[in-house]
Amino acid sequence: MAQERPNIIWITSEDNSKHYMKLYDSDGVETPHIEQLSQTGLVFDHAFSNGPVCSVARSTLITGSYAPRIGAQYHRKMKTVPMPDNLEMFPFYLREAGYYTANNAKEDYNLDNGDKVWDESSNKASYKNRKEDQPFFYVHNFSVSHEGQLHFGPEKMEETPVSTLPPSGNLQPNHPQTALFEYTRAYYLDRIAEMDRQVGELIGQLEADGLLENTFVFYFGDHGGVLPGSKGYLYETGLHVPLVIHVPEKYKERVSYKTGTRVQEFVSFVDFGPTVLHLAGVKVPKQMDGEPFLRKKNKSPNVVAYGYADRFDEKYDFVRSVRKGKYKYIRNFHPFNFDGLWNNYRYKQMAYQEWVNLYRSGKLNKDQRQFFEVKPVEMLFDIEKDPYEINNLAEDPAYKKQLLAMRKELGDWLLSMPDLSFYPEYYLIEEAFDDPVAFGQGHKKDIKKYYATINLAIKDFYEVEKVLHRKLQDDDPWVRYWALCALSSFGNEAKTLEDAVNEISKDDPVRINRVRASQFLGICGVSNPMKDIEMALYSTEDPHEALLILNILVQLADGPYGYTTSVEEDKLAASVADDSNIIRRLEYMNGL
């Protein structure tokens, strides 16, 4: 009997936003094979990864769920988390329905996936291993565009001169306008061109096998990247990905959009799994957060996409974003963690090294310096006018109505999940990660309280000074934690509360609160906090807590405060000193 259900293929290219392809951007490189795919399908102009890094993006894709709700928001995982109750990774449901599922080859999930997801997941996996007439779901990942391709040294620039590469085009205005940045962009465009060639080979094989007429083919970037300030950040260059979908003629009635057109509806990774299930005729589990975007009838088009950024290897932050129409709102819950805070893997790239060296030598303009300076608590951008998110409109009275609407949009979303990152990661590992979703549901009221506390940072300090003083004395340690973070967000304005904070730095029963208190005192220049924070580091046996403390030490040492730190490794607990993330932090701090 002839196959009646469509095959579905995902072709993913690592670490590329839409900004590098002429299909989307005039400064991009030609990608003729992907462009040819679009002629029999759809180009999505607003497709987004929810996370700007591999494991978080892929955890969202495979579950159809927002990572901060299910505990999968940290890269790389220190502990994998179980799938939510009554939910499996979506290929499981395809297998149950008779599909052959194969993945070649990257997984990189922050979750326990068991053995029910793939018929095969390896670098030898192929749709060709299915039974005769069996429909398949196949993922093929191309790594030629990965960030690691830009970890080259001067010898690469000699071996592959810029004259042999695609024209670099215009550099981002917030990047240094240097020969190295031009070369880095040109070399990356060359990698995108090579990726397109490899995509063409795979599509050619599908054609030779007579499969295109039965197969939906999705091509997309697995998140943004890879020039400095993209991968790992919630800017459009970190989240806005290319998405082209070939729609086979025999199944075009399943899709409301006309093939050969560009789609303006917003879609994000949380929707991809539900879309595949829907195309295969499989019921989408109600536990998933996403919804199908390829369907027979149009619903009201979605124009919203959310983003999240937490820990990236040894570097911590806590940032959330919402894009709605042409506006983008970014909320920095730890604005003192400037974007350029050292991350070992990022800074293997020569362009990153040049950028920070130019900053330290005072050779950057205002827009180029932003990456290394304390961030605003709130950021609002008009993406159509300001595609690289340089001109913050959050304090412009003309945009107050838009700011309030976007702030509410983001707040409603993170409280509805709820967002588990209102607890420090080390605490979640100990208390929540055996069942993150249940923990979140059981602590919804508490998370709402913590969000209200840090939201005091968006108000005038003198309006909330007394409220913050009370919250510093709250019985709930995480209310105190977020009150301290709010004070550090205010900086010198909040020095009037230094006595109360000084008391916390000495007497709070929760170690991280003592550290956050010392951090505030250091930010305000009340006292040098480094010795107290170092002592707290030596006193913990938890490497996850130690990593957060080290992040604070680096933030203070590399910030504009004039502090230095010298961690004595022999004073660290063995469980701390042996951790790979800790080792990377110490190598940087000790100048190795």
Buried (B, 14 or more C-beta within 10 A) or exposed (E): EEEEBBBBBBBBBBBBBBBBBBBBBEBBBBBBBBBBBBEBBBBBBBBBBBBBBBBBBBBBBBBBBBBBBBBBBBBBBBBBBBBBEEBBBBBBBBBEBEBBBBBBBBBBBBBEBEEEBBBBBEEEBBBEBBEEEBBBBBBBBBBBBBBBBBEBEEEBBEEBEBEEBBEBBEBBEBBBEBEBBBBBBBBBBBBBBBBBBBBBEBBEEBEEEEBBEBBBBBBBBBBBBBBBBBBBBBBBBBBBBBBBBBBBEEBBEBBBBEBEEEBEBBBBBBBBBBBBBBBBEBEBBEBBBBBBBBBEEEEEEBBBBBBBBBBBBBBBBBBBBBBBBEBBBBBBBBBBBBBBBBBBBBBBBBBBBBBBEBBEEEEBEEBBBBBBEBBBBBBBBBBEEBBBBBEBBBEEEEBEEBBEEBBEBBBEBBBEBBBBBBBBBBBBBBEBBEBBBEBBEEBEEBBBBBBBBBBBBBBEBEEBBEBBBEBBEBEEBBBBBBBBBBBBBBBEBBBEBBEBBBEBBEEBEBBBBBBBBBBBBBBBEBBBBBEBBBEBBBBBEBBBBBBBBBBBBBBBBBBEBEBEBEBEEEEBBEEBBEBEBBBBBBEBBEEE
